[in-house]
Amino acid sequence: MDFDPWSPAFVADPYPAYAELRARGRVHWFEPTRQYLVPRHADVSALLRDRRLGRTYRHRFTDEDFGRTPPPAAHEPFHTLNDHGMLDLEPPDHTRIRRLVSKAFTPRTVERLRPYVHRLADELVGSLVAEGGGDLLTAVAEPLPVAVIAEMLGIPEADRAPLRPWSADICGMYELNPDEETAARAVRASVEFSAYLRELIAERRARPGEDLISALIAAHDEGDRLTGQELVSTCVLLLNAGHEATVNSTVGAWWTLFRHPDQLAALRADPGLVPTAVEELLRYDTPLQLFERWVLDDIEIGGSTVPRGSEIALLFGSANRDADAFDRPDTLDLARVDNPHISFGAGIHYCVGAPLARMELAASMTALLERAPALRPVKEPERRPGFVIRGLDGLLVEV
């Protein structure tokens, strides 16, 4: 199978194509997106840490310097919102913002959330069981991480309904070559999400609370400067990144388990496997399949020079199935201990919320194992058409 991110067959199972890419070499030019594909674990891991690559180039170059066409003016609200979040910034701006945000994700802070996360997971699973089943996506996978990150930020419960749709529309722009309809939805969501947050920030500035938005405002007022746009963009990034991958990982993990009944039986027999199971399920079917970097200075990969101004597509999904990094990479092994997966990235952009995501995934898995021990799928789910963010449209289950 060829690498074809717009093919439903490829999206359903990209792993055979990844194996072919790895076998053919360390770097491949892909004309449809004008990117260099990097499929091997050692290269992806190293390049994530290589400062000759960046999430942006605008801290050093103009679009013209870099041989790039500026985005259309109509897309400006999306790019303004996206480009001021720490995920798309490089030092020193990235360092400054991440230092502030990291204070909210210290091990002690995350650990304090454990009772809340487990209680909420238990309540959501309890409701699913009481109904005799339902859509695992909307009943458990979505509401848990959305509620947790919204609670951390201080988003009132009554305001949370649009968060997931806004996030989904914005994340559509992270797919390869998004069309104009996708861009229009992302722009509209960016405008609405930003307007909402500006109002909430003004409210928190007048009446601070015990939440992350209030803490970021206080840090700004004490001299750790965040511009108004950086504050809005940081909140959007935390809300989007704080649930998007966890939602897809939860549903994808259970669909993987249903297709590996021997491993699911082993997990039900020994819930102590949950921590390694979470890591293995993140590796086996990676929620974020591809991450992009700009080449700021010429680099060499496998004897090929990738020139400055190029864009590299780091194939996380492929790297996580590389036999040079994993024993029996195409085998799901929930007891796997040696598991250097890169599903949370690496280097300065390593996912700041990884400990929280792990806690949420373990909490929902534990609650489902305990309260729905006979959980099973009703029918095969539909896969979302996007390739970069891997997910299902839903997962109907019965208990």
C-alpha positions in Angstrom: 0.0 0.0 0.0 1.3 3.5 -0.8 1.3 6.4 1.6 -2.0 8.1 0.7 -3.4 10.1 3.6 -6.7 10.9 1.7 -7.5 7.2 1.0 -10.1 5.6 3.4 -8.3 2.3 3.1 -5.0 4.0 4.2 -6.7 5.9 7.0 -8.3 2.7 8.3 -4.9 0.9 8.5 -1.8 3.0 7.6 0.6 0.6 9.3 1.5 -1.6 6.2 2.3 1.6 4.2 4.5 2.8 7.1 6.4 -0.5 7.1 7.1 0.0 3.4 8.4 3.5 4.0 10.7 2.4 6.7 12.0 -0.4 4.5 12.7 2.0 1.6 14.7 4.5 3.6 15.0 7.1 6.3 13.5 10.1 4.4 11.1 10.4 1.5 9.9 13.4 -0.6 6.1 13.5 -0.8 5.0 15.8 -3.6 1.3 16.2 -2.8 2.1 18.1 0.5 5.6 19.1 -0.5 7.0 17.5 2.7 9.8 15.1 3.6 8.4 12.1 5.4 10.5 10.6 8.2 9.2 7.2 9.2 11.8 5.6 11.6 11.8 5.9 15.4 15.4 6.9 15.9 15.2 9.7 13.3 11.8 11.0 14.6 13.0 10.9 18.2 16.2 12.8 17.3 14.6 15.4 15.1 12.0 16.3 17.8 15.0 17.4 19.8 17.0 19.0 17.0 17.1 22.8 17.3 17.8 23.1 13.6 14.1 22.4 13.2 11.2 24.5 14.5 7.5 24.6 14.8 7.7 28.1 13.3 10.3 29.9 11.3 9.0 33.5 11.8 11.2 34.1 14.8 14.1 34.0 12.3 12.7 34.4 8.8 10.0 36.2 6.9 7.7 34.1 4.6 9.7 35.6 1.6 13.0 34.6 3.1 11.7 31.1 3.6 10.2 30.8 0.1 6.7 30.5 1.5 3.4 32.2 0.6 1.7 34.0 3.5 -1.6 32.4 4.5 -4.7 34.0 2.9 -6.0 37.1 4.7 -9.3 35.4 5.3 -7.6 32.8 7.5 -6.0 35.4 9.7 -8.2 34.7 12.8 -7.1 31.1 12.9 -3.4 31.8 12.4 -3.4 34.6 15.0 -4.9 32.3 17.5 -2.8 29.3 16.6 0.5 31.0 16.1 0.6 32.6 19.6 0.2 29.4 21.5 3.3 27.8 22.9 3.0 24.7 20.6 3.7 26.9 17.6 6.3 29.2 19.2 10.1 28.8 19.6 12.4 30.1 22.3 12.5 32.6 23.9 8.7 33.0 23.7 8.0 29.3 24.0 10.3 29.1 27.1 8.5 32.0 28.8 5.0 30.7 28.2 5.8 27.1 29.0 7.4 28.1 32.3 4.1 29.7 33.4 1.9 26.9 32.2 4.1 24.2 33.6 3.4 25.5 37.1 -0.2 24.1 36.7 1.0 20.7 35.6 3.6 19.9 38.3 3.3 16.3 39.6 1.8 17.6 42.9 -0.8 19.7 41.1 -1.8 16.8 38.8 -1.9 14.4 41.7 -4.4 16.7 43.5 -6.8 16.1 40.7 -6.7 12.3 41.0 -9.8 12.0 43.3 -11.8 14.3 41.0 -10.8 12.5 37.9 -11.6 9.0 39.3 -14.9 10.2 40.8 -16.0 11.7 37.5 -14.9 8.6 35.5 -16.9 6.4 37.9 -20.0 8.6 37.6 -19.8 8.7 33.8 -19.3 4.9 33.5 -22.1 4.4 36.1 -24.5 6.3 33.9 -23.4 4.3 30.8 -24.0 1.0 32.8 -27.4 2.2 34.0 -28.4 2.9 30.4 -27.3 -0.6 29.4 -24.8 0.9 27.0 -24.5 3.7 24.5 -21.9 5.6 22.6 -18.6 5.3 24.5 -17.4 8.5 22.8 -20.2 10.8 24.0 -20.9 9.0 27.3 -17.3 8.7 28.7 -14.5 9.6 26.3 -15.5 13.2 25.6 -17.0 14.4 28.9 -14.2 13.3 31.2 -11.2 15.2 29.7 -13.3 18.2 28.7 -14.6 18.5 32.2 -11.2 18.1 33.8 -9.4 20.7 31.6 -12.3 23.1 31.8 -12.3 22.7 35.6 -8.6 23.5 35.7 -9.0 26.6 33.6 -12.1 27.8 35.4 -14.7 27.5 32.5 -18.2 27.5 34.1 -20.1 24.2 33.6 -22.9 26.1 31.7 -20.4 27.3 29.1 -18.7 24.0 28.2 -21.0 22.7 25.5 -19.3 24.6 22.6 -15.7 23.6 23.7 -15.6 20.3 21.8 -17.2 21.6 18.6 -14.8 24.6 18.6 -11.9 22.4 19.2 -12.9 19.9 16.4 -13.3 22.8 13.9 -9.9 24.3 14.8 -8.1 21.0 14.7 -9.4 20.4 11.2 -6.7 22.8 10.0 -4.0 20.4 11.3 -4.9 17.9 8.6 -2.8 17.7 5.4 -3.9 20.3 2.7 -7.2 21.3 4.4 -9.9 22.6 2.0 -11.6 26.0 2.1 -14.7 24.7 3.9 -12.4 23.3 6.7 -10.6 26.6 6.9 -13.8 28.6 7.1 -15.0 26.4 10.0 -11.7 26.9 11.8 -11.8 30.7 11.3 -15.3 30.9 12.6 -14.5 28.7 15.7 -11.3 30.8 16.3 -13.3 34.0 16.3 -16.0 32.6 18.6 -13.7 30.8 21.0 -11.4 33.9 21.2 -14.4 36.3 21.9 -15.6 34.0 24.6 -12.2 33.7 26.3 -11.6 37.5 26.2 -14.9 38.0 28.1 -14.0 35.3 30.6 -10.5 36.7 31.1 -11.9 40.1 31.8 -14.3 38.6 34.3 -11.4 36.7 36.0 -9.3 39.8 36.1 -12.1 41.6 38.0 -12.9 38.6 40.2 -10.0 36.1 40.4 -10.7 32.5 41.3 -8.7 29.3 42.1 -8.2 28.4 38.5 -5.5 28.5 35.8 -6.8 31.5 34.0 -6.7 33.5 37.2 -3.2 32.2 37.9 -1.9 33.2 34.4 -3.5 36.7 34.8 -1.7 37.0 38.2 1.6 35.9 36.7 1.2 38.5 34.0 0.5 41.2 36.5 3.5 40.2 38.6 5.9 40.6 35.7 5.9 37.2 33.9 4.5 38.8 30.8 1.9 37.2 28.6 0.3 39.4 25.9 -3.4 39.4 25.7 -3.3 37.3 22.6 -0.8 34.9 24.1 -3.2 34.4 27.1 -6.1 33.6 24.8 -4.1 31.4 22.6 -2.6 29.5 25.6 -6.1 28.9 27.0 -7.3 27.6 23.6 -4.3 25.3 23.2 -4.8 23.9 26.7 -8.5 23.3 26.1 -7.9 21.7 22.7 -4.8 19.7 23.5 -6.2 18.9 27.0 -8.9 16.7 25.6 -8.6 16.1 21.9 -6.0 13.3 22.0 -7.4 11.8 25.2 -10.9 11.5 23.7 -9.6 9.7 20.6 -7.2 7.6 22.6 -10.0 6.4 24.9 -12.3 5.3 22.1 -9.4 4.0 19.9 -8.0 2.0 22.9 -11.3 0.2 23.5 -11.8 -0.6 19.8 -8.3 -2.0 19.8 -9.0 -4.1 22.9 -12.2 -5.5 21.4 -10.2 -6.6 18.3 -7.7 -8.4 20.6 -9.9 -10.5 22.9 -7.0 -12.4 24.4 -5.4 -9.1 25.6 -8.7 -7.8 26.8 -9.2 -11.0 28.8 -5.8 -10.6 30.3 -6.5 -7.1 31.3 -9.8 -8.0 32.9 -8.1 -10.8 34.8 -5.4 -8.5 36.0 -6.4 -4.8 36.3 -2.8 -4.2 37.6 -1.9 -4.1 33.9 -3.7 -0.8 33.4 -0.5 1.5 33.5 1.4 -0.5 30.9 -1.8 -1.1 28.9 -2.3 2.7 28.6 1.2 3.1 27.2 0.9 0.2 24.8 -2.4 1.3 23.5 -1.0 4.8 22.9 1.9 3.2 21.0 -0.1 0.6 19.0 -2.6 3.0 17.4 -1.1 6.5 17.9 -3.7 9.3 18.3 -1.6 11.9 16.6 -0.1 10.3 13.5 2.1 13.1 12.2 3.8 16.2 13.5 5.4 18.8 11.3 8.6 20.8 11.7 10.3 23.5 9.6 13.9 23.1 8.6 15.7 26.3 9.9 19.2 25.1 8.8 20.2 22.5 6.3 20.2 19.0 7.9 21.2 15.5 6.6 19.1 12.5 7.1 20.4 9.1 5.9 22.8 10.7 3.4 20.2 13.1 2.0 20.4 16.8 2.6 17.1 18.4 3.5 17.5 22.1 2.8 16.5 25.1 4.9 12.9 26.2 4.1 11.7 22.6 3.8 8.9 21.1 5.9 9.4 17.7 7.5 6.5 15.4 8.5 7.5 13.2 11.4 5.4 10.1 11.3 4.7 9.2 14.9 2.4 6.3 14.0 5.2 4.7 11.9 7.9 5.4 14.5 5.8 3.6 17.1 5.8 0.5 15.0 9.5 0.4 14.2 11.2 -3.0 14.8 14.4 -1.2 15.6 12.8 0.3 18.7 10.2 -2.3 19.7 10.2 -6.0 20.0 7.3 -7.5 17.9 6.0 -4.0 17.1 2.9 -5.1 15.3 1.8 -7.2 18.3 -0.4 -5.7 21.0 1.2 -6.6 24.3 -0.4 -4.9 27.3 2.3 -6.1 29.6 5.1 -4.4 27.4 7.6 -2.7 29.7 10.3 -1.6 27.3 8.1 1.0 25.5 9.8 4.1 24.3 6.8 5.4 22.3 6.8 9.0 21.2 3.0 9.6 21.3 3.5 12.6 23.6 6.4 14.0 21.5 9.9 14.8 22.8 12.2 17.7 23.3 11.0 21.2 24.3 7.5 20.6 22.9 6.9 17.4 24.8 3.3 17.3 25.9 3.0 19.3 29.2 -0.2 17.5 30.0 1.1 14.0 29.5 0.8 13.0 33.2 -2.9 14.3 33.3 -3.7 12.4 30.1 -2.3 9.2 31.5 -4.3 9.7 34.7 -7.5 10.2 32.7 -7.0 7.2 30.4 -6.2 5.0 33.4 -9.2 6.3 35.3 -11.8 5.6 32.6 -10.2 2.2 31.7 -10.3 1.2 35.4 -13.9 2.3 35.8 -15.0 0.4 32.7 -13.1 -2.8 33.7 -14.7 -2.7 37.2 -18.3 -1.6 36.4 -18.7 -3.0 32.9 -16.8 -6.3 32.9 -18.7 -7.7 29.9 -18.5 -4.5 27.8 -18.7 -5.3 24.1 -19.2 -3.4 20.8 -22.6 -3.3 19.1 -21.2 -2.8 15.6 -18.0 -1.8 13.9 -17.5 2.0 14.2 -17.0 4.5 11.4 -13.5 6.0 11.3 -13.2 9.8 11.0 -11.8 10.8 7.6 -8.8 12.8 8.9 -5.4 11.2 9.0 -3.3 13.4 11.3 -5.7 13.2 14.2 -6.7 9.6 14.3 -10.2 8.9 15.7 -13.6 7.2 15.4 -17.0 8.9 14.9 -18.3 6.9 17.9 -18.2 3.5 19.5 -21.6 1.9 20.3 -21.3 -0.6 23.2 -23.5 -2.7 25.4 -22.8 -3.9 28.9 
